Amino acid sequence: MTADQQKIVQYLNEAHASERALVRVLQSQIAMTPSGSYRSVLETHLRETHRHADHVGLRLRALGQGGNPVQAVAGAVESVVGQALALGKTPLDLLRGSGGDEKILKNAKDTCATEGLEIATYTAIERLAKQVGDDETAQLATSIREDEQRMLERVLREIPKLTDAVVRAEVHDDPSYDVTKTGAADAVRDAGHAAQKRTKQTTATARRTARRARKVPGVARAEGQIKGAVASESDLAIARYDSLTADEIVSRLGDLSQIDLAKVDSYERRHQDRTTILSRITSLRGDEPWAGYDELTAAEVTRALSDADEERAGKVRSYERAHKNRAGVLKAADRELTHA
């Protein structure tokens, strides 16, 4: 591969990593944005961003993906980091503070900055490709740059409306932000409606799918936070939650899984916001001995411990003592630690 082709591939790898990371950022913003014109702009751009990533990826393959493996690895790492940050950011942004309207405006300003960077990136690729005679890459860069410019113009048109909403909320004490109308809430409701229609036929399959998804680190907690943001009292794992005292609730938190702790955390912050409950949840928050642990029965955990090493058995014992405190699991963990 020639030096000019290597430079093209380097720039395209950087652009590809940015597009993939931007997918997660847009998903995060859509999750916390209520329905309306701004969310429509984000949803349109999410589809465009998927298409941009696909087209840049195809162009990279046509060019042989590059002769410098360090560039390819760097691009992949940048993409993974961007996606992880966006996934972790969503449930926290939904709940932190009280100014939902303010958060949406801040996200819109961040989007403008992102679009400016994207425009600069593709302007550079376009210029480089023309200089070295790569017309196909130049045309691709031109097309994507124009999409990004249109996106920036659309977001800038939304800024005044979003600012007006902040003034109403923060100055006139008339907030319009409604977490129950966000993209995350809509997704939860849509999933619930779809599940109800298929309950008789697909209950077992749906449960297996959910359990597999929750084996990805962080997914269970994110799911709990988002569900808790729109949950009613009957959706919580603690019966008659609203009629219990803080001490009564605290005494029952140890029995909950990480996903149920996240739901209670979200629900409590929306309602009474009691420090004793939230502090206890924080103390119980932590990594499961392995992803998906909370979905397992005592018998399943015991079987998994049969070939566990000392480190894993120790994690199980510590986690069980802080949470469900199941005698059979603790006995199995102690047995493995004794034999280790």
Protein Blocks (a to p, Z undefined) as FASTA:
>chain_A
ZZklmmmmmmmmmmmmmmmmmmmmmmmmmmmpccdjklmmmmmmmmmmmmmmmmmmmmmm
mnonpaalklmmmmmmmmmmmmmmmmmmmmmmmmgojblmlmmmmmmmmmmmmmmmmmmm
mmmmmmmmmmnopaklmmmmmmmmmmmmmmmmmmmmmmmmmmmmmmmmmmnopafbdfkl
mmklmmmmmmmmmmmmmmmmmmmmmmmmmmmmmmpghklmmmmmmmmmmccfklpmbehk
lmpcfklmmmmmmmpcfklmmmmmmmmmmmnopaklmmmmmmmgccdfbghklmpcfklm
mmmmmmccfklmmmmmmmmmmmnopaklmmmmmmmmmmZZ
